[in-house]
C-alpha cells in the first residue's frame, strides 16, 4: 500500500506538469458544480476538485477521490503531451488516455461518450463508464442531481436531498397614483417659483402638471383649467386625486397622498405636505378631481 501511495503522489506531479496542454471544462461544467456522488449509502466528499457534467452530458469525477473510495489501483504514464491512466481491480483493467474517446478494457478497445480530461491539476474520468465496467451500476437521481454508485449491487436512495427552490417573489410594482405620489415626495422643500414648471422651482399647477406629464398624462396648465377640464369630480378621495382650493375662485391645486393629507407647491414654504383638515386649507377646499 505504501508503494502505491508513493506512485500516486509522483503521478500527481506528472499531471501538474502537463495541465496547460488541456482546455478547461465548459460553462456547462462550471454551472453543474452542485452535482454530487454517492457510493452505496455514503455521500462522497470532494474537498478540492468538484465533479461536473460535460458538454456531452457525461458526469466527470476526479479520479483520485474515485479510486480511493472504490479501492482501484492506479498507475500513470506520460505519452507525449497526454497522460495514460490504468485502473485495476481484481477482475478488470482499464486503460484511459486523456483527450481520447477510446478506452482499453482487458486488451479490448471500447468507445467512450466523453474522454478523460485534465483541469487545474486533477484528472477527471467518466463515472458511469468506470463504475459499470468494474461491475458497479450507477443510478442518476435527477431531482437531487446525485449519481449513486451501487458498489454492493443493491439499489440505494439518495443520501442527500436537494432543498426546495426558494419561492419566487413577484416584484410589487406601485400603482400609477402611488408612483406619482412617491415622485412628488422627492421634491419636498423645492422652492416656489411663479410660473415655475421645472425642479428648479414650481408653482402649484406647474408642480402637478410636471409629475403627471412624467407619466404620460398631459394636464391643463393652470389650477382653474385643471378644475374645469381634467378628470371627474369625486367625493371619496383616493391617492393621486387632484385637490383644489379657492379664495373667491380656484387658485391652488395639490395631489392627495392619503390620511387626509395632500402635497403641493406653496408660496410660503415651497413643496410640502399639508392637512385638508387644517383651518387654512380646510376653509378653502372646494373639491377633488380624479384623472387616473
Residue pairs with C-beta under 8 A, 6 or more apart in sequence:
4 73
4 74
7 74
7 75
7 76
8 64
8 74
11 74
11 75
11 76
12 64
12 121
14 76
14 78
14 83
15 76
15 83
15 118
15 121
15 122
15 123
16 121
18 78
18 81
18 82
18 83
18 118
19 118
19 119
19 120
19 121
21 81
21 82
21 118
22 98
22 99
22 117
22 118
22 119
23 117
24 119
24 120
25 52
25 54
25 60
25 117
25 119
25 124
26 54
26 55
28 52
28 53
28 54
28 55
29 52
29 53
29 54
29 55
29 60
30 52
32 52
32 53
32 145
33 50
33 52
34 145
35 50
35 51
35 52
35 53
35 59
35 145
35 146
35 147
36 43
36 44
36 51
36 144
36 145
36 146
36 147
36 160
37 43
37 44
37 46
37 51
37 59
37 61
37 127
37 146
37 147
37 149
38 44
38 146
38 147
38 148
38 149
38 156
38 158
38 159
38 160
39 69
39 70
39 148
39 149
39 151
40 149
40 150
40 151
40 152
40 154
40 156
41 156
41 157
41 159
42 159
43 146
43 159
43 160
44 65
44 69
45 65
46 61
46 62
46 65
48 62
48 122
49 62
49 64
49 65
49 119
49 120
49 121
49 122
49 124
50 62
51 59
51 60
51 61
51 62
51 124
51 127
51 147
52 59
52 60
52 124
53 59
53 60
54 60
54 114
54 117
56 113
56 114
57 113
58 113
58 114
58 126
58 128
59 126
59 127
59 128
59 140
59 147
60 114
60 116
60 117
60 124
60 125
60 126
60 127
61 124
61 125
61 127
62 122
62 123
62 124
63 74
63 85
63 87
63 116
63 122
63 123
63 124
63 125
64 122
64 123
66 72
66 125
66 127
66 130
67 73
67 74
67 87
70 89
70 131
70 134
70 136
70 149
70 151
71 89
72 87
72 88
72 89
72 134
73 87
73 88
73 89
74 85
74 86
74 87
74 88
75 85
75 86
75 88
76 83
76 84
76 85
76 86
77 83
77 84
77 86
78 84
79 97
82 97
82 98
82 99
82 100
83 97
83 98
83 118
83 123
84 95
84 96
84 97
84 98
85 95
85 96
85 97
85 98
85 116
85 123
85 125
86 93
86 94
86 95
86 96
87 93
87 94
87 96
87 125
87 130
87 134
88 94
89 134
91 134
91 135
92 105
92 106
92 133
92 134
92 135
93 105
93 106
94 103
94 104
94 105
94 130
94 133
94 134
95 103
95 104
95 105
96 103
96 112
96 116
96 125
97 115
97 116
98 115
98 116
98 117
98 118
98 123
99 115
99 116
99 117
100 112
100 115
100 116
101 111
101 112
101 113
101 114
101 115
102 109
102 110
102 111
102 112
103 109
103 110
103 112
103 129
103 133
104 110
105 133
110 133
112 126
112 129
113 126
113 129
114 126
116 123
116 124
116 125
116 126
117 123
117 124
118 124
127 138
127 147
127 149
128 138
128 147
131 137
131 138
131 149
131 151
132 138
135 153
136 149
136 150
136 151
136 153
137 149
137 150
137 153
138 147
138 148
138 149
138 150
139 147
139 148
139 150
139 155
139 156
140 146
140 147
140 148
141 147
141 148
141 158
143 162
144 158
144 160
144 161
144 162
145 162
146 158
146 159
146 160
148 156
148 158
150 156
174 182
175 239
175 240
176 215
176 240
176 292
177 238
177 239
177 240
177 241
177 292
178 239
178 240
179 215
180 211
180 212
180 215
180 240
180 255
180 292
181 239
181 240
181 255
181 257
181 258
181 263
183 211
183 214
184 207
184 211
184 255
184 257
184 263
184 271
185 257
185 263
185 273
187 199
187 202
187 207
187 271
188 263
188 271
188 272
188 273
189 270
189 271
189 272
190 199
190 201
190 202
190 207
190 265
190 270
190 271
191 201
191 270
192 201
192 202
192 203
192 265
192 266
192 267
192 268
192 269
192 270
193 200
193 201
193 202
193 203
193 206
194 203
195 203
195 206
196 202
196 203
196 206
196 207
196 265
197 203
197 206
197 209
197 210
198 206
198 210
199 210
201 270
202 210
202 265
202 270
202 271
203 265
204 223
204 252
204 253
204 254
204 264
204 265
204 266
205 220
205 221
205 222
205 223
205 225
205 226
205 253
206 221
206 265
207 264
207 265
207 271
208 219
208 223
208 226
208 242
208 253
208 254
208 255
208 264
209 219
209 220
209 221
209 226
211 255
212 218
212 219
212 291
213 219
217 291
217 292
219 226
219 230
219 291
220 226
220 228
220 229
220 230
223 244
223 250
223 251
223 252
223 253
224 249
224 250
224 251
226 242
226 244
226 253
226 289
227 242
227 244
227 250
227 253
227 286
227 287
227 289
230 242
230 289
230 291
231 242
231 289
231 290
231 291
232 289
232 290
233 287
233 288
233 289
234 241
234 288
234 289
234 290
235 288
237 243
237 256
237 288
238 256
238 290
239 256
239 257
239 258
240 255
240 256
240 290
240 292
241 255
241 256
241 288
241 289
241 290
242 253
242 254
242 255
242 256
242 288
242 289
242 290
242 291
243 253
243 254
243 255
243 256
243 262
243 276
243 285
243 287
243 288
244 250
244 252
244 253
244 285
244 286
244 287
244 288
244 289
245 251
245 252
245 253
245 254
245 281
245 284
245 285
245 286
246 252
246 284
246 286
247 284
250 286
252 264
252 266
252 284
253 264
254 262
254 263
254 264
254 274
255 262
255 263
255 264
256 262
256 288
257 263
257 273
260 275
260 276
260 277
261 273
261 274
261 275
261 276
262 273
262 274
262 276
262 281
263 271
263 272
263 273
263 274
264 271
264 272
264 274
265 271
266 272
266 274
274 281
275 281
275 282
276 282
276 285
